[in-house]
Amino acid sequence: MRRLWPHPGEVEDIAPTVAADARPPWPTRPWLLVNMITSLDGAIAIDGRSGGLGGPADAALFSALRGIADVILVGAGTARAENYGPPRPSAATRRARQDRGQAPAPRLAVVTRSLTLDLAAPLFAEAEERPFIIAPGAADPTRLAEVAKVAEVVLTGEAEVDLTAALAQLRQAGVAVITSEGGPTLNASLAAEDLIDEWAMSVAPRLVGGDAARAVMGAPSVDHRYHLDRLLEGDGILLSRWLRQR
């Protein structure tokens, strides 16, 4: 993997580079980064899944960004489409996490309004720690009771999830860094509340066409400025790190 900017040169292992980045939590919420991959024409999936766009370099970055997170945040639709299971860090990643004072593995947090979740799915049944389920206060109480048997429920907002309040609760629970993996509706909600501190964007050298979604889709429109912190290349994929200008 090559570093294109700043200080061009070879990067043998992306994980230490990612782990060395500063990600200070806010007093009222964790640091939040979004990790996405797109094609050259902005598609975030092929046949409904993002995995078809990536390669070894993107997979290494994906693992590294999961490796530094206390919590991996995902929308329920993406969790279903990508058949999410619990995070399974390598032995080396577990050691590095414990050396930093983190739990051996990050926890999942799933954002859902309807609680339409398969409670027997691996993300519940095989998790080392119960995932967080972030839902609105108006969610069906009977279904909430079922979910609470296999997950730690975080209720915020009324008809819709209040993400700012949800992140505040996670911060109070000791969460310092969140890696969010989408999808585009969740990204739009995070952007609307100006909660995205870091944007990790991989660009695959492919044209996809069709009607695939963009990385952020949904109202309202925003105009948040980010500055480029790092640009790498591996397997023809550009891997960039952008930081929010505040």
C-alpha positions as CSV (number, residue, x, y, z in Angstrom):
1,M,0.0,0.0,0.0
2,R,1.3,3.5,-0.9
3,R,0.9,6.7,0.9
4,L,0.2,9.4,-1.7
5,W,-0.4,12.3,0.7
6,P,1.1,13.6,3.0
7,H,4.7,12.3,3.0
8,P,4.6,9.8,0.1
9,G,6.0,6.3,0.8
10,E,5.1,2.7,1.5
11,V,2.7,1.7,4.3
12,E,3.4,-1.9,5.3
13,D,0.4,-2.3,7.7
14,I,-2.5,0.1,7.8
15,A,-3.6,-0.9,11.3
16,P,-0.8,0.9,13.3
17,T,-1.3,4.0,11.1
18,V,-5.1,4.0,11.9
19,A,-4.5,3.3,15.6
20,A,-2.0,6.2,15.8
21,D,-4.6,8.8,14.6
22,A,-6.0,11.2,17.2
23,R,-9.7,10.6,17.9
24,P,-10.5,12.5,21.1
25,P,-14.1,11.9,22.4
26,W,-16.3,15.0,23.0
27,P,-17.4,15.7,26.5
28,T,-21.0,14.8,25.6
29,R,-20.5,12.1,22.9
30,P,-17.9,9.8,21.4
31,W,-15.8,10.6,18.4
32,L,-17.7,9.3,15.3
33,L,-16.2,8.2,12.0
34,V,-18.0,6.9,9.0
35,N,-16.4,4.2,6.8
36,M,-17.8,3.8,3.3
37,I,-16.7,2.6,-0.2
38,T,-18.0,3.9,-3.5
39,S,-17.4,3.2,-7.2
40,L,-16.0,6.0,-9.4
41,D,-19.6,7.0,-10.2
42,G,-20.6,7.1,-6.6
43,A,-22.4,3.8,-6.2
44,I,-22.0,2.2,-2.7
45,A,-23.1,-1.3,-3.7
46,I,-23.3,-3.9,-6.4
47,D,-26.4,-6.1,-6.3
48,G,-27.3,-4.5,-3.0
49,R,-24.0,-5.3,-1.2
50,S,-20.9,-3.2,-0.7
51,G,-18.5,-6.2,-0.6
52,G,-18.4,-6.4,-4.4
53,L,-16.6,-3.1,-4.7
54,G,-13.7,-3.8,-2.3
55,G,-10.3,-5.5,-2.5
56,P,-7.6,-6.5,-0.1
57,A,-6.5,-2.9,0.7
58,D,-10.1,-1.8,1.5
59,A,-10.6,-4.9,3.6
60,A,-7.5,-4.1,5.6
61,L,-8.7,-0.6,6.2
62,F,-12.2,-1.9,7.1
63,S,-10.6,-4.2,9.7
64,A,-8.3,-1.5,11.0
65,L,-11.2,1.0,11.5
66,R,-13.2,-1.7,13.3
67,G,-10.2,-2.5,15.4
68,I,-10.0,1.0,16.9
69,A,-13.7,1.3,17.7
70,D,-15.4,0.7,21.0
71,V,-18.7,0.4,19.1
72,I,-19.6,-0.4,15.5
73,L,-22.7,1.5,14.5
74,V,-25.0,0.3,11.7
75,G,-28.5,0.8,10.4
76,A,-30.9,-2.1,10.7
77,G,-31.4,-2.2,6.9
78,T,-27.6,-2.5,6.3
79,A,-27.3,-5.1,9.0
80,R,-29.9,-7.2,7.2
81,A,-28.6,-6.6,3.7
82,E,-25.0,-7.4,4.6
83,N,-25.9,-10.3,6.9
84,Y,-24.1,-8.8,9.9
85,G,-22.5,-11.0,12.5
86,P,-20.6,-10.0,15.6
87,P,-17.2,-8.5,15.2
88,R,-14.4,-11.1,15.3
89,P,-11.0,-9.4,15.7
90,S,-7.8,-11.3,15.1
91,A,-5.6,-12.3,18.0
92,A,-3.2,-9.5,17.2
93,T,-6.0,-6.9,17.1
94,R,-7.3,-8.2,20.5
95,R,-3.9,-7.8,22.0
96,A,-3.5,-4.3,20.6
97,R,-7.0,-3.3,21.9
98,Q,-6.3,-4.6,25.4
99,D,-2.9,-2.7,25.4
100,R,-4.9,0.5,24.7
101,G,-7.3,-0.3,27.5
102,Q,-10.2,-1.4,25.3
103,A,-12.4,-4.4,25.4
104,P,-11.0,-7.3,23.3
105,A,-13.7,-6.8,20.7
106,P,-16.0,-3.9,19.8
107,R,-19.7,-4.1,20.4
108,L,-22.3,-3.6,17.6
109,A,-25.0,-0.9,17.9
110,V,-28.0,-1.2,15.5
111,V,-30.3,1.7,14.8
112,T,-33.8,0.7,14.2
113,R,-37.2,2.4,14.3
114,S,-39.4,-0.7,13.7
115,L,-37.4,-3.3,15.6
116,T,-37.6,-5.6,12.6
117,L,-34.7,-7.8,13.6
118,D,-34.0,-11.5,13.5
119,L,-33.3,-12.0,17.2
120,A,-31.8,-15.5,16.4
121,A,-29.3,-14.0,14.0
122,P,-25.5,-14.4,14.7
123,L,-25.2,-10.7,15.6
124,F,-27.2,-11.6,18.7
125,A,-26.7,-15.4,19.2
126,E,-22.9,-15.3,18.7
127,A,-21.9,-12.0,20.2
128,E,-19.2,-11.8,22.9
129,E,-21.2,-8.9,24.4
130,R,-24.8,-8.1,23.8
131,P,-25.2,-5.5,21.1
132,F,-26.8,-2.2,21.6
133,I,-30.2,-1.7,20.0
134,I,-31.0,2.0,19.5
135,A,-34.7,2.6,19.1
136,P,-37.3,5.4,19.5
137,G,-39.4,5.7,22.7
138,A,-42.6,5.0,20.7
139,A,-41.4,1.5,19.7
140,D,-43.7,-1.4,20.4
141,P,-43.3,-2.3,24.1
142,T,-44.0,-6.0,23.6
143,R,-41.3,-6.2,20.9
144,L,-38.9,-4.1,23.0
145,A,-39.2,-6.7,25.8
146,E,-38.2,-9.4,23.4
147,V,-35.3,-7.4,22.1
148,A,-34.1,-6.7,25.6
149,K,-33.6,-10.4,26.2
150,V,-30.7,-10.5,23.7
151,A,-29.5,-6.9,23.5
152,E,-29.0,-3.7,25.6
153,V,-31.7,-1.3,24.5
154,V,-31.1,2.4,24.2
155,L,-34.3,4.4,23.8
156,T,-34.1,8.0,22.6
157,G,-36.6,10.3,20.9
158,E,-40.3,9.5,20.3
159,A,-41.3,8.5,16.8
160,E,-37.8,8.8,15.5
161,V,-34.4,8.0,17.1
162,D,-32.6,11.0,18.5
163,L,-29.0,10.2,17.5
164,T,-27.5,13.0,19.5
165,A,-29.1,11.7,22.7
166,A,-28.2,8.1,21.8
167,L,-24.5,9.0,21.4
168,A,-24.7,10.9,24.7
169,Q,-25.9,7.7,26.4
170,L,-23.1,5.6,24.8
171,R,-20.6,8.2,26.0
172,Q,-21.9,7.9,29.5
173,A,-21.4,4.1,29.1
174,G,-17.7,4.7,28.4
175,V,-17.8,4.6,24.6
176,A,-15.0,6.9,23.2
177,V,-14.8,6.0,19.5
178,I,-17.6,4.8,17.1
179,T,-17.1,3.5,13.7
180,S,-20.3,3.8,11.6
181,E,-20.8,1.6,8.6
182,G,-24.0,3.1,7.2
183,G,-26.1,2.8,5.3
184,P,-27.0,6.0,3.5
185,T,-30.1,6.8,5.5
186,L,-28.2,6.5,8.8
187,N,-25.4,8.6,7.3
188,A,-27.9,11.3,6.4
189,S,-29.3,11.3,9.9
190,L,-25.8,11.6,11.4
191,A,-25.0,14.4,9.0
192,A,-28.2,16.2,9.7
193,E,-27.2,16.4,13.4
194,D,-23.5,17.2,12.5
195,L,-22.2,14.2,14.3
196,I,-19.6,13.0,11.8
197,D,-16.1,13.9,12.9
198,E,-14.2,11.7,10.4
199,W,-15.1,10.3,7.0
200,A,-13.1,7.3,5.7
201,M,-13.8,7.0,2.0
202,S,-12.5,4.2,-0.3
203,V,-13.0,4.8,-4.0
204,A,-12.9,1.6,-6.2
205,P,-11.7,1.9,-9.8
206,R,-15.0,0.8,-11.2
207,L,-18.0,2.2,-13.0
208,V,-21.3,0.7,-11.9
209,G,-24.2,2.7,-13.3
210,G,-27.7,1.5,-12.4
211,D,-29.6,3.0,-9.6
212,A,-27.3,2.2,-6.6
213,A,-27.6,4.6,-3.6
214,R,-25.0,7.2,-2.7
215,A,-23.1,7.2,0.6
216,V,-25.5,9.8,2.1
217,M,-29.1,10.0,1.0
218,G,-32.0,11.7,2.8
219,A,-33.3,15.0,4.0
220,P,-32.3,17.6,5.0
221,S,-29.5,18.7,2.7
222,V,-26.3,19.8,4.5
223,D,-23.1,21.6,3.5
224,H,-20.4,20.4,6.0
225,R,-16.8,21.0,5.1
226,Y,-14.0,18.4,5.6
227,H,-10.3,18.6,5.0
228,L,-8.1,15.8,3.6
229,D,-5.9,14.2,6.3
230,R,-4.5,11.2,4.4
231,L,-4.6,9.6,1.0
232,L,-3.4,6.0,0.3
233,E,-3.6,3.7,-2.6
234,G,-3.7,-0.1,-2.7
235,D,-4.9,-2.5,-5.3
236,G,-6.0,0.5,-7.4
237,I,-8.4,1.6,-4.6
238,L,-7.9,5.1,-3.2
239,L,-8.3,5.2,0.6
240,S,-8.8,8.7,2.1
241,R,-9.3,10.1,5.6
242,W,-11.2,13.4,5.9
243,L,-11.7,15.4,9.1
244,R,-14.6,17.7,9.9
245,Q,-13.7,21.4,9.9
246,R,-15.3,22.9,13.0
